[in-house]
Amino acid sequence: MELTGAEILIRCLQEEKVEYLFGYPGGAVLFIYDELFKQDKVKHVLVRHEQAAVHAADGYARSSDKVGVALVTSGPGLTNAVTGIATAYMDSTPMVIISGQVPTYAIGEDAFQEVDAVGITRPCVKHNFLVKDVKDIASTIKKAFYLAKSGRPGPVLVDIPKDISNQKTTFAYPSSVSIRSYHPVGKGDSGQIRQAAQMLLAAKRPMIYAGGGVVLADASAQLTEMVRLLDFPCTNTLMGLGGFPASDKRFVGMLGMHGTYEANMAMHNCDVLLAVGARFDDRVIGNVEHFAQEPRKIIHIDIDPSSIAKRVKVDLPIVGDVKLVLDELLGVLRGGKQAPNAADMAAWWKQVEEWRAIGGGLRYKNSLEVIKPQFVIEKLHEITGGDAFITTDVGQHQMWAAQYYKFEKPRRWMTSGGLGTMGFGLPAAMGVQMVNPGATVACITGEGSIQMNIQELSTCKQFALPIKILSLNNGYLGMVRQWQEFFHGNRYSETYMNALPDFVKLAEAYGHIGMRIDKPADVEPALREAFARKNDLVFMDFRTDPSENVFPMVPGGKGLSEIILSEQI
C-alpha cells in the first residue's frame, strides 16, 4: 500500500518511538499536521512561538537522553526556530527539526514564505537535508535520528517541500543506516589509554576537568568512580554540573569566569590535567596565553577530534566515546599495582585546601532588609532537597543558580551554555516536565529573560504543566549592568527595565498562580507554598537587590589566577 510523504513521516516518528513533537502549524506543513490529527501515538505540543518549540525539544532531550523533535513551517517558522537550533548546536543536544518548505517547483522563485532553510541553518546544525523525492523521506529520517544521537550529538534539520509531503510511494523504514562519510569513533586507542593511566599515576599535582560530554555520554558513574579511586580534585564546567556529585569532598566547584577560587587555581597550577568531554572554551580558561604560562601535561578525552587541541596544546589526545574510554581507563587503573604518590597527594591537597580557605567558599553578605538572589537559590536547594530539575535563562541568575544549587545527579541542570540564549528557560522547562511527569521542575529566570518567551505560559496552561518559575527580579538586565558597572564607568546604557509588567497579574491572566515576594523573611514561606501546589504553575516574582553582583569573577581577557573574589574593583 502506498502512503503519502506526510503519512510516511509520521510512521517514521512512530518507528523512532517519538513520544512528543513540539511544533507550530503553517501552510507548508498542513499535510503533516493532518496526519498527526489521525493518530495518537505521537503527541503534539502546540507552543506559541517556534523558538520555544526547539527549546522545549532541547529540554526534553537534555533531561532524558532521548532525541528531541520539533516541527515548524517554512519561512518565518524556520527563521524563528534558528535561535533554538543554534542553542542546541552549541551545547551538543541531540535533536531532529522538521521544517516545511514551499513546493519543489517554487523553490528559488521567492515564493510566499520561502527561505533557504539548508543555507540558513548550515552553520548551526550537525547536518541538514532537503528532501526532493518522496521515496527518500524514510531513509532521510532514519539518517537524521542516527546523526543526531551518535558521535558528538547535535541538531539535524530535515526540510520537506509541501508537494513532497503529499506525493505517494511505498513505505519501508530502514532497519539500519550507513553513511559512507560518517563513522563516529567508539572505543579509544588502548595504548593511549594505558599511557594516560601512567601519566595520572605519576602526577604530583593532578586535576580532573569534566564537561558536558560526561553528561551527554552518561558517563557520570565512571567519572565518579575514577575520581574517588584516585582521590584527585575534580571540577565541572557549567555544562558538566551534576556529572560529579557536588557534595563529594573532592569536588572543588565549578571553574571559569564565575567559578570558585580553588577550582581556578588548581586548574591553573596542576602538573597533569585530565580533560574529559570539555573543550577549553573562553569562559573556562580565560586568556589562552595566560593559561599556557604554567607548564602542565594535558590528556584530552573527547568524541569529537576537532575539539582536541583547538584552543590549547594537548600532550595526549584520546578520541572516543567518553563512557567507553573511562571504562577502559578504570580497568587499567584498577588492575595496576601502582598508586598515586601519597606524599605528593598530601601536599597537593594541602595546597588545594589553602586555596579553598582563601576563597572562603561561595559567600555573600545576606540581608534582613532586601532579598539577596543567592539566598533564594539556597532556599530552593533546601526545600527541593537538591533533587529538582532546574532550567535557567541567561545572566546573573544563571550564574547564581550554577553556584548555589548543588547538583548531585546528571541531567538535572538545563541551561544555555555555549550560545547564552535568553528565553531558553521556560520552554526548556516545558520539555523537561513533559518527559518527566510528576517530577519537580523549576525555571530560574530574570525579569528580562522571562519576557523573551513568556507567551509559553499559555502552552503551560493548555498542557497543565506545574512548573515553578523563580524570577530574580532586580529591575535590570543584570549581567550587562554588572559589566557596565565594572568596565564602562557605571554608564548603564539601556539596561534599566523601567516599564516592567505586573508579573503576578500577568501569570493570573494566563490562568496560573502569581506571587510577589519583597522581604527576605517571606522567601522560604513563599517557596514552600509554591512547591506544595503540586498541580499548579506558580510564578514567583522575587524583588531582589538591584546592586548585587556575581562573584567570584575572572574579567574578560584575564587569566584564571587573576580572579576577583569580591567587590574589590
Secondary structure, DSSP 4 states (H G I P E B T S, - for coil): -EEEHHHHHHHHHHHTT--EEEE---GGGHHHHHHHHT-SSSEEEE-SSHHHHHHHHHHHHHTTTS-EEEEE-STHHHHHHHHHHHHHHHTT--EEEEEEE--GGGTTTT-TT---HHHHHGGGSSEEEE--SGGGHHHHHHHHHHHHHSSS--EEEEEEETTGGG-EEE----S----TT-----SPPHHHHHHHHHHHHH-SSEEEEE-HHHHHTT-HHHHHHHHHHHT--EEE-TTTTTSS-TTSTTEEEE-STT--HHHHHHHHH-SEEEEES----HHHHB-HHHHTTS--EEEEEES-GGGTTSSS--SEEEES-HHHHHHHHHHHHHH-S----HHHHHHHHHHHHHHHHHHTSS-----SSSB-HHHHHHHHHHHHTT-SEEEE-SSHHHHHHHHHS---STT-EE---SS--TT-HHHHHHHHHHHSTTS-EEEEE-TTGGGGSTTHHHHHHHTT---EEEEEE-SB-HHHHHHHHHHSTT--TT-B-TT---HHHHHHHTTSEEEEE-SGGGHHHHHHHHHH-TTS-EEEEEEB-TT----SB--TT-BGGG-B-SS--
